[in-house]
Amino acid sequence: MSGIELVTLDEIRAARKRIAGAVRRTPMMAVGPAQNAATAAGALSLKLECLQVTGSFKARGATNKVRSLNAAEVARGLVTASGGNHGLGVAYAGWLAGTRARIYLPRQVPKSKAEKLRRWGASTDYEGEVWDESNAAALRAAEREGLVYVHPFADRAVIAGQGTVALEMLEDDPMIDTAIVAIGGGGLIAGVATALKALKPSIRVIGVEPRGAATLHDSVKAGHVVELSEIRTAAITLAAKQSDPFTFEHVRRNVDEILLVDDEEIRDAARWLWFELGLSVELSAAASLAVLRTGRYAPHKNERVSAIVCGAGTDGIE
């Protein structure tokens, strides 16, 4: 796809400086002795973005975006659509900047997440059954009220912010052979894969989607962005019907393979994280483990694998 300039490593490094002090450097946890092994890999580590401020990596991209705006833009206020985590990132970034934020949510988002958004000072509106419908409402509000719209996965500053996860991963373990990343709209894997491939071209980047929301899997297979006819997954933060050409191009160039897992396989992985490691994560965050536990991705015995656990929550163990 010509004409699209990808986010650069320099932009990701600049994002890291911009958001320093506003987000946490989350730990990389080596998975050691366990009753039931997650994988036969030589070594498995988890990047615990579930311990990030607001509960997910989304605080990185949203904060980088808002800190890239000028004072007049910040004063206008922010608007976005979200399954919850991006909304929390935008609410947090707005709180830091002292400006208002409005978050449009699909109706299936739990009320507890809306309450958490309001505790960060954001206003919330339920609109539509899926993210794409909520997003249309957010775009209308931006136009109507002059708010700054913050896209969850097709924004240059947001992708650069998410890419800072990869900088930390390779600093903590430069020997990683394979990184596994869950995919919703694709902003996280776009930023992470861009940084990883720039710093270590030999690394493999594996994306994971729910079988009922195979948005980028199907798009890469088709060679262009496709829109799914329906969403059939309980992992709502991985449930975009359509990605974006900008995000798609990052994935097409830098992601080696996208694998699919079923909801029950994701739930099994979430329960494993709770039982073995005491981590309470949302369904979406367990997708990266599910692809290992099912053997859909089977590392060789000396392979060093790192999986991003992208968000906290309770729906994975309820």
C-alpha positions in Angstrom: 0.0 0.0 0.0 1.8 3.1 -1.2 1.8 6.6 0.3 1.6 5.5 4.0 4.5 6.5 6.1 4.8 4.3 9.1 5.5 5.4 12.6 9.3 5.5 13.1 11.5 4.3 16.0 12.5 7.9 16.6 8.8 8.8 17.1 8.5 5.9 19.6 11.6 7.1 21.5 10.2 10.6 21.5 6.9 9.3 22.9 8.8 7.6 25.7 10.3 11.0 26.8 7.0 12.7 26.4 5.1 10.4 28.7 7.9 9.8 31.2 6.6 10.2 34.7 3.0 9.8 33.6 3.0 6.1 33.0 4.6 3.1 34.8 7.5 1.0 33.6 5.7 -2.3 34.0 7.6 -5.4 35.0 8.6 -8.3 32.8 7.8 -11.5 34.8 9.6 -14.7 34.1 7.1 -17.6 34.3 8.9 -20.2 36.4 7.6 -23.3 38.2 3.9 -23.9 37.6 1.4 -26.8 38.2 0.4 -26.6 34.5 3.0 -25.2 32.1 1.8 -22.5 29.8 4.1 -23.5 27.0 7.1 -25.8 26.1 9.2 -22.7 25.2 12.7 -22.5 26.5 11.8 -19.4 28.5 8.5 -17.5 28.8 8.1 -14.0 30.2 5.1 -11.8 30.5 5.0 -8.1 30.0 2.5 -7.0 32.7 0.7 -4.1 31.2 -2.2 -5.1 33.4 -0.3 -3.3 36.1 -0.2 -0.1 34.1 -2.0 3.1 35.4 -5.7 2.8 34.5 -5.2 -1.0 34.1 -3.9 -1.3 30.5 -1.3 -0.1 28.0 -3.8 2.4 26.6 -2.6 5.1 29.0 0.7 5.2 27.0 -0.8 6.1 23.6 -3.5 8.4 24.9 -1.0 10.4 27.1 1.4 10.7 24.2 -1.4 12.0 22.0 -2.7 14.6 24.5 0.8 15.8 25.3 1.4 16.2 21.5 -1.5 18.7 21.3 -1.1 22.5 21.7 -2.8 24.4 24.6 -5.7 25.5 22.5 -6.5 22.0 21.4 -6.3 20.6 24.9 -8.7 23.3 26.1 -11.3 22.2 23.6 -11.7 18.8 25.4 -11.4 15.2 24.2 -13.7 12.6 22.8 -13.3 9.0 21.8 -15.1 5.7 21.6 -13.9 2.6 23.5 -14.6 -0.8 24.7 -13.3 0.6 28.0 -9.5 0.6 28.1 -8.8 3.3 25.5 -11.5 5.3 27.1 -9.7 5.0 30.5 -6.5 6.0 28.8 -8.1 9.1 27.3 -9.9 9.9 30.6 -6.6 9.7 32.4 -4.7 11.8 29.9 -7.5 14.4 30.1 -7.3 14.3 33.9 -3.5 14.9 33.7 -4.0 17.8 31.3 -6.9 19.3 33.2 -9.4 19.1 30.4 -12.8 17.3 29.9 -13.1 14.0 28.2 -16.2 12.3 26.8 -16.2 8.6 26.1 -18.8 6.7 23.9 -19.2 3.1 24.9 -20.9 0.1 23.2 -23.9 -1.1 25.3 -22.2 -4.3 26.3 -19.4 -2.6 28.2 -19.9 -3.3 31.9 -21.3 -0.5 34.1 -18.3 -1.0 36.4 -16.0 0.3 33.6 -18.2 3.3 33.0 -18.0 4.1 36.7 -14.2 3.8 36.6 -14.2 6.3 33.6 -16.3 8.7 35.6 -13.9 8.4 38.6 -11.2 9.7 36.2 -13.4 12.7 35.5 -14.8 11.6 32.1 -18.4 11.7 31.0 -19.8 8.6 29.4 -22.5 7.8 26.8 -23.7 4.4 25.7 -24.2 4.3 21.9 -24.5 1.2 19.6 -23.9 -2.4 20.1 -20.2 -2.5 18.9 -17.3 -0.2 18.9 -17.7 0.9 15.3 -21.2 2.3 16.1 -19.9 4.1 19.3 -17.1 5.5 17.2 -19.5 7.0 14.7 -21.2 8.8 17.6 -17.9 10.1 18.9 -17.0 11.5 15.5 -20.3 13.3 15.3 -19.7 14.8 18.7 -16.3 15.9 17.7 -17.7 17.7 14.7 -20.7 19.1 16.6 -18.8 20.4 19.7 -15.3 21.0 18.4 -13.8 18.3 20.6 -10.5 16.7 19.8 -11.1 13.2 18.6 -8.6 10.6 19.8 -8.6 7.4 17.7 -7.8 4.3 19.6 -5.6 2.6 17.0 -5.3 4.7 13.8 -3.5 7.7 15.2 0.2 8.3 14.8 0.9 9.6 18.3 -1.2 6.8 19.8 0.7 4.0 18.0 4.0 5.6 18.9 2.9 5.7 22.6 1.9 2.0 22.5 5.3 1.2 20.9 7.1 2.2 24.1 6.1 -1.2 25.5 8.5 -2.8 23.1 11.4 -0.5 24.2 11.1 -1.8 27.7 10.7 -5.4 26.7 14.0 -5.5 24.8 15.8 -3.6 27.5 14.7 -6.1 30.1 15.4 -9.1 27.8 17.4 -8.4 24.7 17.4 -12.1 23.9 13.6 -12.4 23.1 13.1 -14.5 20.0 9.3 -14.1 19.7 6.8 -11.6 21.0 3.1 -12.4 21.2 0.5 -9.6 21.1 -3.3 -9.6 21.3 -5.1 -7.6 18.6 -8.2 -5.5 18.8 -8.1 -2.6 16.3 -4.3 -3.1 16.0 -2.8 -0.1 17.7 -0.7 -2.0 20.2 0.7 -4.5 17.8 1.4 -1.8 15.2 3.5 0.2 17.7 5.2 -2.8 19.3 6.0 -4.6 16.1 7.4 -1.4 14.6 9.8 -0.9 17.5 10.8 -4.6 17.8 11.6 -5.0 14.1 13.5 -1.7 14.0 15.6 -2.7 17.0 15.9 -6.5 16.3 14.9 -7.5 12.8 15.2 -11.2 13.5 12.5 -11.2 16.1 9.2 -12.8 15.3 6.0 -11.0 16.1 2.8 -13.1 16.5 -0.6 -11.5 16.6 -3.6 -13.1 18.3 -7.3 -12.4 17.6 -10.5 -14.1 18.8 -12.0 -16.4 16.1 -15.2 -14.3 16.4 -13.4 -11.0 15.6 -10.7 -11.9 13.1 -10.4 -8.4 11.8 -6.8 -8.1 10.9 -6.3 -11.8 10.3 -8.9 -11.6 7.5 -7.6 -8.2 6.3 -4.0 -9.5 5.9 -5.3 -12.6 4.1 -7.3 -10.4 1.7 -4.5 -7.9 1.2 -6.6 -4.9 2.3 -8.8 -3.8 5.1 -12.0 -5.8 5.4 -15.1 -5.2 7.5 -16.5 -8.1 9.4 -20.2 -8.7 9.0 -20.6 -9.5 12.7 -18.7 -9.8 16.0 -18.9 -13.1 17.9 -16.7 -12.8 20.9 -17.0 -12.0 24.6 -13.6 -10.3 24.5 -15.1 -6.9 23.8 -11.8 -5.0 23.8 -10.7 -7.1 20.9 -13.9 -6.6 19.0 -13.5 -4.1 16.2 -15.4 -4.9 13.0 -12.9 -3.0 10.9 -9.3 -1.8 11.3 -7.9 1.2 9.4 -5.5 1.3 6.4 -2.9 3.2 8.4 -2.8 0.5 11.2 -3.2 -2.3 8.7 -0.1 -1.3 6.9 2.0 -1.4 10.1 0.7 -4.9 10.7 1.1 -6.1 7.1 4.8 -5.0 7.1 5.9 -6.0 10.6 3.8 -8.8 11.9 4.9 -12.3 11.0 1.7 -14.2 11.6 -1.8 -13.7 13.1 -3.4 -16.7 14.9 -6.9 -17.2 16.1 -8.2 -18.6 19.4 -11.7 -19.4 20.7 -13.3 -17.5 23.6 -13.2 -20.6 25.8 -9.5 -21.0 25.1 -9.0 -17.4 26.1 -11.0 -18.0 29.3 -8.9 -21.0 30.1 -5.8 -18.9 29.8 -7.2 -16.2 32.0 -8.0 -18.8 34.7 -4.5 -20.1 34.3 -3.1 -16.6 35.0 -5.3 -16.3 38.1 -4.5 -19.7 39.5 -0.8 -19.9 38.8 0.2 -16.2 39.1 -2.6 -14.4 40.9 -3.2 -12.1 38.0 -6.8 -10.9 37.5 -7.0 -10.0 33.8 -9.7 -9.3 31.3 -10.4 -11.8 28.6 -8.5 -9.8 26.0 -5.3 -9.9 28.0 -5.3 -13.7 28.1 -5.4 -14.1 24.4 -1.6 -14.0 24.1 -1.3 -16.9 26.6 -4.2 -18.8 24.9 -2.3 -19.2 21.7 0.5 -20.9 23.6 -1.6 -23.1 25.9 -3.5 -24.4 22.9 -0.3 -25.1 21.0 -1.6 -23.0 18.1 1.9 -21.4 18.4 4.4 -24.0 19.4 7.8 -22.6 20.3 10.9 -24.8 19.9 12.6 -25.9 23.2 15.2 -23.1 23.3 12.9 -20.3 22.1 12.6 -17.2 24.3 9.0 -16.0 24.2 7.5 -12.9 25.7 3.7 -12.4 25.8 2.0 -9.0 26.6 -0.7 -9.3 29.2 -2.4 -6.1 28.1 -5.2 -5.3 30.6 -6.5 -5.9 34.1 -10.1 -7.1 34.7 -12.3 -9.7 36.2 -14.3 -11.0 33.2 -11.6 -13.6 32.5 -12.2 -15.4 35.8 -15.9 -14.8 36.5 
